[in-house]
Amino acid sequence: MSMPQLRLAAAHPYGLAPAGLAIGDMRGYGRVSADAALVSLALWRTAGCLRASTPGRPLLSVHMQGEVQWVSSYVPGTNVLETVGHAPGAELHVVDFMAVAEGRPGQAEAIPAGRFVRIITCTEGEASFQLECAAPVPGTEPQDVLAPGTWYFGCSRPMGTGAEAGTACVRLKAGESVSFMIAGEPVQGGPALAANALHALGDTIHYWTWWSDRCRYKGDDFDARLREALTLKLAFGAGTLYADEPGVAGFAHASLGEATRAATTFLALGYRNECASLLAQVYEEGREGASRGRWSFDEPFLQALDAYVLRYGTQGLADDLRRAAEAQDPVLQCTKRMA
């Protein structure tokens, strides 16, 4: 099914639910609440969050009859989120992730950027539920690929259309699954989407476990520190740390203090490249502040830079920062801020 590509729409920040566990691919970012609802999603941070048909309404939700108990956790060492729903006579396993958009060695750009993927599997009993995507969609006939005007979504099962949502009424037996995808480009629905979703899941888990295996931290709180690093990595794209929540103009750069703390965390865990990129971000933005009559380099930044140079020398630092560090730039030595 061919559809014209349209630009993504940025949602107004009011009505976005900040609660929920983070998912992302270093370019895009989203949050999933405890009841398996996708409460916000940016396929690309620069384009802002996708609009739901009604402000404050989840983009994607699962509706089952009766009382359902939901439990969420990450696949260990990854940013792939698993949510298990226990209902009378049935158990659903929901996997949510954004297909990785940053390749590891040998993978490059094997998986296209800008895709959210959900896979729902019945693991016990027999489950009936509605999978609802809150977007106004044209037409009246059930389809497996729909375009709400600013982005695309597809399902491995036909979805009915309405003024405010696309809905798939699904009945699964134990071992059966349904797959769903939101993308910035047209997607192929039906059985092909299910196969693509499983392929993306495998490659995304492989990427995150490869990245986690690079951690050099050995403390007793290893799991908590690695989870902190994985969360920071989601907010870290194109050498820049972004804020967790969007504003009116979309996702802004994190503050210099937040970027410095993230650089320190990455350095402590052995992630040299991420640390060097964040030090460069703080240096460039701080140097701009210094040129306007105030110093922007504080003691934590200087300590982080000193710790990096002590461990790695100036190797891997951005050229300007490396030259400044080697020349002992007086700007870097100043720890006072001027009003």
Secondary structure per residue as TSV (DSSP state, phi and psi in degrees):
chain	resnum	aa	ss	phi	psi
A	1	M	-	360.0	120.0
A	2	S	-	-99.5	133.6
A	3	M	-	-138.8	149.0
A	4	P	-	-69.1	143.4
A	5	Q	-	-79.6	128.4
A	6	L	-	-120.6	156.4
A	7	R	-	-71.1	148.1
A	8	L	-	-70.7	148.8
A	9	A	-	-102.7	137.6
A	10	A	-	-87.3	130.0
A	11	A	-	-85.1	151.2
A	12	H	-	-67.4	141.6
A	13	P	S	-64.0	-29.5
A	14	Y	T	-70.6	136.2
A	15	G	T	99.3	-15.9
A	16	L	-	-78.4	132.4
A	17	A	-	-87.2	118.1
A	18	P	-	-74.8	-19.5
A	19	A	-	-71.8	150.1
A	20	G	S	129.1	161.1
A	21	L	E	-86.5	144.7
A	22	A	E	-84.4	143.7
A	23	I	E	-132.5	163.3
A	24	G	E	171.2	176.6
A	25	D	-	-136.4	23.3
A	26	M	S	77.1	-13.4
A	27	R	S	-114.0	-37.7
A	28	G	-	-114.4	170.1
A	29	Y	E	-156.1	142.9
A	30	G	E	-153.0	172.5
A	31	R	E	-136.6	140.2
A	32	V	E	-121.3	125.7
A	33	S	-	-80.5	174.4
A	34	A	T	-64.5	-21.5
A	35	D	T	-99.2	26.6
A	36	A	S	66.9	25.8
A	37	A	-	-95.9	132.6
A	38	L	E	-82.0	103.1
A	39	V	E	-88.6	-23.0
A	40	S	E	-157.6	150.5
A	41	L	E	-155.4	128.9
A	42	A	E	-119.3	113.7
A	43	L	S	-66.7	-33.5
A	44	W	S	-137.3	130.5
A	45	R	G	-57.9	-37.4
A	46	T	G	-64.8	-18.2
A	47	A	G	-97.7	-4.6
A	48	G	-	81.6	178.6
A	49	C	-	-81.6	152.0
A	50	L	-	-71.1	148.2
A	51	R	-	-89.1	133.2
A	52	A	-	-86.8	165.9
A	53	S	S	-67.1	-26.8
A	54	T	S	-131.5	130.6
A	55	P	T	-54.7	134.7
A	56	G	T	84.5	-6.2
A	57	R	-	-85.3	138.8
A	58	P	-	-60.7	145.4
A	59	L	S	-67.0	-35.1
A	60	L	E	-144.8	134.9
A	61	S	E	-148.2	158.6
A	62	V	E	-116.7	126.6
A	63	H	E	-117.4	117.2
A	64	M	E	-120.2	148.8
A	65	Q	S	-75.7	148.1
A	66	G	S	85.2	178.3
A	67	E	-	-80.5	129.5
A	68	V	-	-120.7	132.1
A	69	Q	E	-104.6	122.2
A	70	W	E	-107.8	139.0
A	71	V	E	-134.5	127.2
A	72	S	E	-115.9	147.1
A	73	S	E	-162.9	160.7
A	74	Y	E	-89.0	146.7
A	75	V	-	-61.0	127.2
A	76	P	T	-51.1	132.5
A	77	G	T	75.1	15.7
A	78	T	S	-139.4	173.0
A	79	N	S	-108.9	30.0
A	80	V	-	-92.2	123.5
A	81	L	E	-99.4	131.9
A	82	E	E	-112.9	130.8
A	83	T	E	-127.1	124.8
A	84	V	E	-107.3	127.8
A	85	G	E	-110.6	121.5
A	86	H	E	-102.4	120.5
A	87	A	E	-128.6	162.2
A	88	P	T	-55.3	117.3
A	89	G	T	79.2	7.8
A	90	A	E	-155.5	154.4
A	91	E	E	-139.0	128.5
A	92	L	E	-109.5	140.8
A	93	H	E	-117.6	113.3
A	94	V	E	-107.9	124.7
A	95	V	E	-113.3	124.3
A	96	D	E	-122.4	137.3
A	97	F	E	-164.9	164.8
A	98	M	E	-108.3	123.4
A	99	A	-	-55.3	129.0
A	100	V	-	-57.4	137.7
A	101	A	-	-115.7	4.8
A	102	E	S	-122.2	112.7
A	103	G	-	-78.7	149.8
A	104	R	-	-91.6	169.8
A	105	P	T	-53.3	129.7
A	106	G	T	90.8	-11.8
A	107	Q	T	-108.1	-35.3
A	108	A	T	51.7	-128.3
A	109	E	T	-104.6	55.1
A	110	A	-	-67.0	-27.5
A	111	I	S	-115.0	124.6
A	112	P	-	-59.9	146.0
A	113	A	S	-78.3	165.7
A	114	G	S	76.4	45.9
A	115	R	E	-138.9	130.3
A	116	F	E	-102.0	137.3
A	117	V	E	-129.5	135.7
A	118	R	E	-127.6	133.8
A	119	I	E	-124.6	121.7
A	120	I	E	-112.7	125.6
A	121	T	E	-125.0	135.3
A	122	C	E	-83.4	117.5
A	123	T	E	-101.3	-17.6
A	124	E	E	-147.1	142.4
A	125	G	E	68.5	-141.1
A	126	E	E	-141.7	128.4
A	127	A	E	-121.1	136.5
A	128	S	E	-120.2	132.8
A	129	F	E	-159.1	166.2
A	130	Q	E	-109.8	130.7
A	131	L	E	-103.7	114.5
A	132	E	E	-117.6	127.5
A	133	C	E	-109.3	117.0
A	134	A	-	-82.4	79.8
A	135	A	S	-144.8	137.0
A	136	P	-	-69.0	126.7
A	137	V	-	-127.3	144.8
A	138	P	-	-80.6	163.4
A	139	G	-	89.0	170.6
A	140	T	S	-126.8	-16.7
A	141	E	S	-86.5	142.4
A	142	P	-	-59.0	138.3
A	143	Q	E	-139.1	163.9
A	144	D	E	-105.8	-3.3
A	145	V	E	-136.2	128.1
A	146	L	E	-136.2	150.4
A	147	A	-	-126.4	109.8
A	148	P	-	-78.9	9.8
A	149	G	S	109.9	-28.4
A	150	T	S	-127.5	-12.0
A	151	W	S	-158.8	174.5
A	152	Y	E	-122.7	145.7
A	153	F	E	-141.5	152.9
A	154	G	E	-142.5	159.9
A	155	C	E	-139.0	152.0
A	156	S	E	-77.1	-9.6
A	157	R	E	-119.4	154.0
A	158	P	E	-60.6	143.3
A	159	M	E	-118.5	136.2
A	160	G	B	-77.7	157.3
A	161	T	-	-113.5	155.4
A	162	G	-	-156.8	-179.8
A	163	A	S	-69.0	-26.5
A	164	E	S	-124.9	-8.6
A	165	A	-	-160.6	154.0
A	166	G	E	-103.7	132.4
A	167	T	E	-131.8	132.8
A	168	A	E	-111.6	122.9
A	169	C	E	-92.2	115.5
A	170	V	E	-121.8	139.0
A	171	R	E	-127.8	120.4
A	172	L	E	-121.2	138.6
A	173	K	E	-93.5	165.6
A	174	A	T	-54.7	128.6
A	175	G	T	95.4	-10.8
A	176	E	-	-93.7	153.4
A	177	S	E	-136.9	161.3
A	178	V	E	-134.3	141.5
A	179	S	E	-118.9	149.6
A	180	F	E	-142.2	145.8
A	181	M	E	-143.6	139.2
A	182	I	E	-115.2	131.5
A	183	A	E	-144.3	162.5
A	184	G	S	-88.3	-3.1
A	185	E	S	-132.9	160.8
A	186	P	-	-55.0	141.1
A	187	V	-	-121.3	157.7
A	188	Q	-	-96.8	121.7
A	189	G	-	-87.4	-169.1
A	190	G	T	75.4	-158.0
A	191	P	H	-56.9	-32.1
A	192	A	H	-62.5	-35.6
A	193	L	H	-66.7	-39.2
A	194	A	H	-60.2	-42.6
A	195	A	H	-65.7	-42.5
A	196	N	H	-63.7	-38.1
A	197	A	H	-64.2	-43.2
A	198	L	H	-66.3	-38.5
A	199	H	H	-63.3	-45.2
A	200	A	H	-63.4	-38.5
A	201	L	H	-62.0	-46.3
A	202	G	H	-61.2	-46.7
A	203	D	H	-69.4	-34.2
A	204	T	H	-69.1	-43.0
A	205	I	H	-62.3	-40.7
A	206	H	H	-62.1	-41.7
A	207	Y	H	-62.6	-51.0
A	208	W	H	-64.6	-38.9
A	209	T	H	-67.2	-36.6
A	210	W	H	-61.5	-44.1
A	211	W	H	-65.8	-42.2
A	212	S	H	-64.5	-35.1
A	213	D	H	-65.3	-16.0
A	214	R	T	-78.7	-9.1
A	215	C	-	-65.8	132.7
A	216	R	-	-108.9	10.5
A	217	Y	-	-77.7	140.9
A	218	K	-	-124.1	9.0
A	219	G	S	-71.8	167.8
A	220	D	T	-66.0	-25.5
A	221	D	T	-94.1	34.1
A	222	F	H	-54.9	-47.3
A	223	D	H	-61.1	-42.2
A	224	A	H	-67.6	-40.5
A	225	R	H	-68.9	-38.7
A	226	L	H	-65.6	-39.6
A	227	R	H	-63.1	-38.1
A	228	E	H	-60.7	-43.7
A	229	A	H	-66.4	-40.8
A	230	L	H	-62.6	-39.3
A	231	T	H	-66.2	-42.0
A	232	L	H	-63.9	-37.2
A	233	K	H	-61.9	-33.5
A	234	L	H	-62.3	-34.0
A	235	A	T	-89.4	5.4
A	236	F	E	-114.7	108.7
A	237	G	E	-141.2	141.6
A	238	A	T	54.3	37.8
A	239	G	T	76.1	13.8
A	240	T	E	-133.4	139.1
A	241	L	E	-92.8	129.9
A	242	Y	B	-108.2	158.9
A	243	A	-	-68.2	154.7
A	244	D	S	-69.4	-32.3
A	245	E	S	-121.6	144.1
A	246	P	-	-79.0	152.8
A	247	G	B	-107.1	-164.4
A	248	V	T	-60.1	-37.3
A	249	A	T	-95.1	15.3
A	250	G	B	97.5	-163.0
A	251	F	-	-78.2	122.0
A	252	A	-	-91.5	161.8
A	253	H	B	-61.8	144.2
A	254	A	-	-65.5	159.2
A	255	S	-	-64.8	161.5
A	256	L	H	-61.6	-36.0
A	257	G	H	-64.9	-43.5
A	258	E	H	-65.3	-41.2
A	259	A	H	-64.6	-38.1
A	260	T	H	-65.0	-44.1
A	261	R	H	-63.5	-38.7
A	262	A	H	-64.8	-41.0
A	263	A	H	-61.1	-41.6
A	264	T	H	-63.3	-41.1
A	265	T	H	-63.7	-47.9
A	266	F	H	-60.7	-40.4
A	267	L	H	-64.2	-43.1
A	268	A	H	-62.5	-28.2
A	269	L	H	-96.4	-1.3
A	270	G	T	92.9	13.7
A	271	Y	-	-93.2	84.3
A	272	R	H	-65.5	-46.1
A	273	N	H	-61.5	-44.5
A	274	E	H	-63.9	-41.5
A	275	C	H	-62.4	-46.8
A	276	A	H	-61.5	-40.4
A	277	S	H	-64.6	-40.4
A	278	L	H	-71.8	-36.6
A	279	L	H	-60.9	-39.4
A	280	A	H	-65.0	-40.3
A	281	Q	H	-60.9	-47.3
A	282	V	H	-63.9	-40.7
A	283	Y	H	-64.0	-46.8
A	284	E	H	-64.9	-46.9
A	285	E	H	-70.0	-35.6
A	286	G	H	-69.1	-36.2
A	287	R	H	-65.2	-36.1
A	288	E	H	-63.5	-39.0
A	289	G	H	-65.5	-39.1
A	290	A	H	-64.0	-36.1
A	291	S	H	-68.2	-17.7
A	292	R	T	-96.9	12.9
A	293	G	T	99.8	12.6
A	294	R	S	-140.6	142.8
A	295	W	-	-77.5	140.0
A	296	S	-	-120.0	7.8
A	297	F	-	-105.3	115.0
A	298	D	-	-102.8	179.5
A	299	E	H	-61.5	-42.1
A	300	P	H	-58.4	-39.2
A	301	F	H	-64.7	-44.9
A	302	L	H	-64.1	-37.1
A	303	Q	H	-66.3	-41.1
A	304	A	H	-64.2	-42.9
A	305	L	H	-64.5	-43.2
A	306	D	H	-60.7	-42.7
A	307	A	H	-64.3	-39.2
A	308	Y	H	-63.3	-48.8
A	309	V	H	-64.1	-37.5
A	310	L	H	-62.8	-36.0
A	311	R	H	-86.1	-42.1
A	312	Y	H	-118.7	-1.7
A	313	G	T	70.8	-155.0
A	314	T	T	-95.2	7.0
A	315	Q	T	-63.4	133.2
A	316	G	T	90.6	-12.8
A	317	L	S	-74.4	150.1
A	318	A	-	-58.7	150.6
A	319	D	H	-54.7	-48.3
A	320	D	H	-62.6	-42.7
A	321	L	H	-69.4	-39.4
A	322	R	H	-61.2	-47.1
A	323	R	H	-63.1	-38.8
A	324	A	H	-65.2	-42.7
A	325	A	H	-66.0	-41.7
A	326	E	H	-67.9	-33.7
A	327	A	T	-88.3	0.2
A	328	Q	T	51.6	55.1
A	329	D	-	-49.4	126.7
A	330	P	H	-60.3	-26.1
A	331	V	H	-62.4	-38.9
A	332	L	H	-71.1	-23.9
A	333	Q	H	-84.3	-14.1
A	334	C	-	-84.2	124.9
A	335	T	-	-110.2	4.9
A	336	K	-	-95.1	147.3
A	337	R	-	-105.9	139.6
A	338	M	-	-105.9	141.8
A	339	A	-	-65.4	360.0
